[in-house]
Amino acid sequence: QVQLVESGGGLVQAGGSLRLSCAASGRTFSNKVMAWFRQALGKEREFVSAINWGGGNTYYADSVKGRFTISRNIATNTVYLQMSNLNADDTAVYYCATARPDSDYLRRGASAINYWGKGTLVTVSS
């Protein structure tokens, strides 16, 4: 059984930074995509960023490009999301997720996800 456990959320002032972590366990992820989604209050869950576990290719939503950086540590099965220059629109619950590379996840979004973590709350105060 796959387990994804997020950590690192919290309260930060606008313009500040946070680093989220996702500890993955339960199976090999070498042929998977690891992704971050977020869901703000009253809104749909949206794609934020993804990384191919094997090749390291990265993808970002336009809203976070240039401010967020996704990375992974293969030795510890951990995925990170470094978030900088945060603003109020970044306030949301952030979820770690896995998908198959052939799932067309960039187009399908949340419907392509195999497994979800429980999420970590990020609150940006203005």
Disulfide bonds with the S-S distance in Angstrom:
Cys22-Cys96 2.05
